[in-house]
Amino acid sequence: MLFTKYASPYSLLDDFVSLERLTEFVYSIVEADNERKMWEIYLACVANPYSEVTSFDEFKRKHTAPKINENINLEATINDSYGMLKEFKPES
């Protein structure tokens, strides 16, 4: 996703890593991309003369799944995954 907006996003990522805000940055990028995709789908639906959709907010309410579990600690999950990968030794 980042390569579509930035020629070289590595320095941007390095900055967020050094500020310890990579998780927030990733969330915001994913959220913005989901919003863009939802908007494109909405435009296609509105172009349909038989569509019953009246507003983008209504469309988002109807087509957005509720969050399953907001208590998941993403950073802990990432750290656990990193720990598993760190200990992984491929067979030679």
C-alpha beads as a LAMMPS data file, in Angstrom:
LAMMPS data file: protein, C-alpha beads

92 atoms
91 bonds

1 atom types
1 bond types

-500.0 500.0 xlo xhi
-500.0 500.0 ylo yhi
-500.0 500.0 zlo zhi

Masses

1 110.0

Atoms # bond

1 1 1 0.000 0.000 0.000
2 1 1 2.754 2.441 0.855
3 1 1 4.497 2.039 -2.482
4 1 1 1.400 3.423 -4.249
5 1 1 1.747 6.722 -2.337
6 1 1 5.478 6.986 -1.655
7 1 1 8.379 6.292 -3.979
8 1 1 10.447 4.937 -1.104
9 1 1 8.549 4.502 2.167
10 1 1 11.507 2.990 4.033
11 1 1 12.663 6.250 5.610
12 1 1 9.080 6.997 6.652
13 1 1 8.805 3.573 8.285
14 1 1 12.184 4.019 9.964
15 1 1 10.980 7.296 11.459
16 1 1 7.848 5.694 12.911
17 1 1 9.861 2.767 14.252
18 1 1 12.315 5.125 15.960
19 1 1 9.381 7.068 17.464
20 1 1 7.827 3.761 18.588
21 1 1 4.605 4.660 16.759
22 1 1 4.662 2.081 13.980
23 1 1 1.498 0.363 15.227
24 1 1 -0.500 3.594 15.129
25 1 1 0.864 4.389 11.682
26 1 1 -0.067 0.959 10.322
27 1 1 -3.577 1.272 11.773
28 1 1 -4.039 4.678 10.145
29 1 1 -2.769 3.489 6.757
30 1 1 -5.025 0.416 6.790
31 1 1 -8.005 2.486 7.923
32 1 1 -7.442 5.054 5.163
33 1 1 -7.111 2.304 2.554
34 1 1 -10.298 0.612 3.749
35 1 1 -12.123 3.944 3.615
36 1 1 -10.896 4.520 0.043
37 1 1 -12.041 1.064 -1.051
38 1 1 -15.397 1.521 0.640
39 1 1 -15.822 4.861 -1.155
40 1 1 -15.087 3.267 -4.535
41 1 1 -17.653 0.534 -3.897
42 1 1 -20.161 3.169 -2.770
43 1 1 -19.660 5.118 -6.004
44 1 1 -20.303 1.972 -8.031
45 1 1 -23.512 1.328 -6.050
46 1 1 -24.748 4.897 -6.441
47 1 1 -24.206 4.683 -10.198
48 1 1 -26.777 1.867 -10.240
49 1 1 -30.188 3.480 -10.875
50 1 1 -31.903 0.763 -8.795
51 1 1 -29.704 1.328 -5.763
52 1 1 -31.432 2.180 -2.495
53 1 1 -28.315 3.733 -0.974
54 1 1 -28.753 7.389 -0.079
55 1 1 -25.586 8.436 1.768
56 1 1 -22.061 7.206 2.279
57 1 1 -22.552 7.038 6.051
58 1 1 -25.625 4.847 5.594
59 1 1 -23.700 2.628 3.181
60 1 1 -20.816 2.249 5.650
61 1 1 -23.213 1.378 8.475
62 1 1 -24.863 -1.332 6.378
63 1 1 -21.641 -2.834 5.008
64 1 1 -19.158 -2.565 7.851
65 1 1 -18.810 -5.608 10.066
66 1 1 -18.855 -4.969 13.800
67 1 1 -15.535 -5.404 15.561
68 1 1 -15.291 -8.918 16.931
69 1 1 -12.903 -8.391 19.818
70 1 1 -11.484 -5.014 20.678
71 1 1 -9.527 -6.440 23.613
72 1 1 -6.869 -8.040 21.426
73 1 1 -3.507 -6.495 22.195
74 1 1 -1.913 -6.157 18.775
75 1 1 1.525 -5.236 20.073
76 1 1 1.632 -8.313 22.316
77 1 1 0.574 -10.479 19.391
78 1 1 3.282 -8.987 17.172
79 1 1 5.914 -9.451 19.883
80 1 1 4.867 -13.092 20.394
81 1 1 5.048 -13.696 16.638
82 1 1 8.448 -12.017 16.465
83 1 1 9.680 -14.216 19.315
84 1 1 8.542 -17.352 17.487
85 1 1 10.246 -16.254 14.271
86 1 1 13.428 -15.353 16.151
87 1 1 13.663 -18.897 17.557
88 1 1 12.874 -20.534 14.199
89 1 1 15.804 -22.471 12.787
90 1 1 15.184 -23.904 9.291
91 1 1 16.534 -27.337 8.571
92 1 1 19.704 -27.359 6.521

Bonds

1 1 1 2
2 1 2 3
3 1 3 4
4 1 4 5
5 1 5 6
6 1 6 7
7 1 7 8
8 1 8 9
9 1 9 10
10 1 10 11
11 1 11 12
12 1 12 13
13 1 13 14
14 1 14 15
15 1 15 16
16 1 16 17
17 1 17 18
18 1 18 19
19 1 19 20
20 1 20 21
21 1 21 22
22 1 22 23
23 1 23 24
24 1 24 25
25 1 25 26
26 1 26 27
27 1 27 28
28 1 28 29
29 1 29 30
30 1 30 31
31 1 31 32
32 1 32 33
33 1 33 34
34 1 34 35
35 1 35 36
36 1 36 37
37 1 37 38
38 1 38 39
39 1 39 40
40 1 40 41
41 1 41 42
42 1 42 43
43 1 43 44
44 1 44 45
45 1 45 46
46 1 46 47
47 1 47 48
48 1 48 49
49 1 49 50
50 1 50 51
51 1 51 52
52 1 52 53
53 1 53 54
54 1 54 55
55 1 55 56
56 1 56 57
57 1 57 58
58 1 58 59
59 1 59 60
60 1 60 61
61 1 61 62
62 1 62 63
63 1 63 64
64 1 64 65
65 1 65 66
66 1 66 67
67 1 67 68
68 1 68 69
69 1 69 70
70 1 70 71
71 1 71 72
72 1 72 73
73 1 73 74
74 1 74 75
75 1 75 76
76 1 76 77
77 1 77 78
78 1 78 79
79 1 79 80
80 1 80 81
81 1 81 82
82 1 82 83
83 1 83 84
84 1 84 85
85 1 85 86
86 1 86 87
87 1 87 88
88 1 88 89
89 1 89 90
90 1 90 91
91 1 91 92
